[in-house]
Amino acid sequence: MATPEVMMYTLSTCSHCKSTKKLLDACNVAYDFVDVDLLDAEERKTILEDVKKLNPKCSFPTIKIADQVIVGYKEQEIKEALGIS
């Protein structure tokens, strides 16, 4: 089974974001991410608009796995969305 596409919106200082990255690394899952707080003002504004479409509260991490959105470090939900037991 192919691993679904994973995109994360994170903050560079967020412990939950770091834990999520470690989990995906430990599971050998390829993912893309954006540390929103490290973007310049114009890029940040654009990305935050995208995040709000997925997660109206705009909290981090916001993780998109295929068509599923998971907000926060929820190990079991993330593994289930990835098809990992």
C-alpha positions as CSV (number, residue, x, y, z in Angstrom):
1,M,0.0,0.0,0.0
2,A,1.4,3.4,-1.0
3,T,1.8,5.9,1.8
4,P,-0.6,8.8,1.4
5,E,0.7,12.4,0.8
6,V,1.5,14.2,4.1
7,M,1.6,17.9,4.6
8,M,2.1,19.6,7.9
9,Y,1.8,23.2,9.0
10,T,4.0,23.7,12.1
11,L,5.7,26.2,14.3
12,S,9.5,25.9,14.8
13,T,9.2,26.2,18.6
14,C,6.1,23.9,19.1
15,S,6.8,20.7,21.1
16,H,3.8,19.0,19.6
17,C,5.0,19.8,16.1
18,K,8.4,18.4,16.9
19,S,6.9,15.2,18.3
20,T,4.8,14.8,15.2
21,K,7.9,15.1,13.0
22,K,9.7,12.6,15.2
23,L,6.8,10.2,14.9
24,L,6.7,10.4,11.1
25,D,10.5,10.0,10.9
26,A,10.3,6.9,13.2
27,C,7.7,5.5,10.9
28,N,9.8,6.3,7.8
29,V,7.0,8.4,6.4
30,A,7.9,11.1,3.8
31,Y,6.3,14.4,4.5
32,D,6.4,18.1,3.6
33,F,6.1,20.8,6.2
34,V,6.1,24.5,6.6
35,D,7.3,26.2,9.8
36,V,4.8,29.0,9.6
37,D,6.6,31.3,12.1
38,L,9.8,31.3,10.0
39,L,8.1,32.7,6.9
40,D,8.2,36.3,5.9
41,A,5.0,38.3,6.6
42,E,3.5,38.0,3.1
43,E,4.2,34.2,2.9
44,R,2.9,33.7,6.4
45,K,-0.4,35.5,5.6
46,T,-0.9,33.3,2.5
47,I,-0.1,30.1,4.3
48,L,-2.3,31.0,7.3
49,E,-5.2,31.4,4.9
50,D,-4.6,27.8,3.7
51,V,-4.3,26.5,7.3
52,K,-7.6,28.2,8.3
53,K,-9.4,26.3,5.4
54,L,-8.2,23.1,7.0
55,N,-8.4,24.1,10.6
56,P,-10.5,27.2,11.4
57,K,-8.8,27.6,14.9
58,C,-5.5,27.8,13.1
59,S,-3.6,25.8,15.8
60,F,-0.5,23.7,15.3
61,P,0.4,21.2,14.1
62,T,-2.2,21.0,11.4
63,I,-1.6,17.8,9.5
64,K,-3.1,16.8,6.2
65,I,-2.8,13.1,5.3
66,A,-4.5,12.5,2.0
67,D,-7.9,14.0,2.5
68,Q,-7.9,13.7,6.3
69,V,-7.0,16.6,8.6
70,I,-5.6,16.0,12.1
71,V,-5.0,18.9,14.5
72,G,-2.4,18.4,17.2
73,Y,-0.2,15.5,18.1
74,K,-2.6,12.5,18.1
75,E,-0.3,9.5,17.6
76,Q,-3.0,6.9,17.1
77,E,-5.0,9.0,14.7
78,I,-1.9,9.8,12.6
79,K,-0.9,6.1,12.4
80,E,-4.5,5.1,11.5
81,A,-4.6,7.8,8.7
82,L,-1.2,6.4,7.4
83,G,-2.4,2.8,7.6
84,I,0.2,2.0,10.3
85,S,-0.6,-0.2,13.2
